Amino acid sequence: MTRIWRSALAGAVAALSLAVMAGPAAAQGQPFRLIVSDLEAPLVPNSVIDLADSLGYFEREGVNVELVRVQQTPSIVAALQAGEGEMGNIAVSDALQLVARGQFELIAVTSPNKSLPYLIATRDTLTSPQQLEGTAFGIGRIGSLDHSLTRRVFEQIGVNPDAVNYVPVGQPAVRLQALAANQGIQATTISIGTWLALPDRAGLHVLVSAQDYYAAAPVVNKVNVVSPQTLASRRADIDGVLRAIVKISRDIANDPNVWVDGMVALRPDVTRETLETLAEQFSGSAESWSTNGGMSRAALEATVEFNYSSPDFEGVPRIDLAQWVDFGPLDGVLAELGTDPELDPADR
């Protein structure tokens, strides 16, 4: 774990205590706190977590889910370590680092959104990827998902990742606003949803499309993790969360308007036209909806290989998939619901 990670974690427990206390009160029974690093429903397929809550999927599965929102992954990890949350949605790279270094036992049980539809947006003055070398590139933080994944993309498209000046700015919308205002950065990685939601994109353009970005880094990005203790003590709730996520993913895959209608209520700042455009793009991608829970063994193994080829993993001990992944809960849910052979491999 980097020094930045350690310093971020040091102050995160206190911050999470306030965040949890400020969250919505439990309706009935003991709340199951699911921690996400989005301050509002994101304009990516990972929003199935928010929609499963707002549209009653969790409730129908008998789970009293309380969403806890924080700004960065270190706060999610700190909350789980402090017992202030039961499940967290984090980057695979972070889960691997924590488990491999013996800093925290985490078990991945599902991936609500296997691939984030990232793109690289820049000022119009940059017309080729190679021009990114030497420029100020906005990221969430050093080691964040957008940072580590973009370094991989740079390697694949002929950009020296070490020649780029990475500037920690924060959340995607903040990075895009800074880019639009020409304040401190000339480029950044954001989701296609964040890009389309910007009302005025004058002076900006997409330098690397979402399709090209994914082709350069086809890895599983995020997983929902629990501690071994939570897996043992809250198994019924975990199973309910997994059922809800699989069910809403299948409903959206069958009818994208389920996503559009739900997001209209959660994101009134985004036009319906934009949401419909996003839904069309997501539905055209086999990687978007985790209709079987998003836990392909082959994809996870390839993702592990990708991460260990990164400079960020130099000296990190190798670990087996069994040390940080448990297919059991999801396989139990799929045994009950059946598998969808079309969109989401359930290979074990």
Sequence and secondary structure as in RCSB ss.txt:
>XXXX:A:sequence
MTRIWRSALAGAVAALSLAVMAGPAAAQGQPFRLIVSDLEAPLVPNSVIDLADSLGYFEREGVNVELVRVQQTPS
IVAALQAGEGEMGNIAVSDALQLVARGQFELIAVTSPNKSLPYLIATRDTLTSPQQLEGTAFGIGRIGSLDHSLT
RRVFEQIGVNPDAVNYVPVGQPAVRLQALAANQGIQATTISIGTWLALPDRAGLHVLVSAQDYYAAAPVVNKVNV
VSPQTLASRRADIDGVLRAIVKISRDIANDPNVWVDGMVALRPDVTRETLETLAEQFSGSAESWSTNGGMSRAAL
EATVEFNYSSPDFEGVPRIDLAQWVDFGPLDGVLAELGTDPELDPADR
>XXXX:A:secstr
  HHHHHHHHTHHHHHHHHHHHS   SSSS EEEEES SS  SSGGGHHHHHHHTTHHHHTT  EEEEE SSHHH
HHHHHHTTS SEEEEEHHHHHHHHHTTS   EEEE S SS  EEEEEETT  SGGGGTTSEEEESSTT HHHHHH
HHHHHHTT  GGGSEEEE  SHHHHHHHHHTT S SEEEEEHHHHHH S  TTEEEEE HHHHHHH     EEEE
E HHHHHHSHHHHHHHHHHHHHHHHHHHH THHHHHHHHHH TTS HHHHHHHHHHHHT TTS  TT S  HHHH
HHHHHHHHTSGGGTT     GGGTB  HHHHHHHHHH   TTTS    
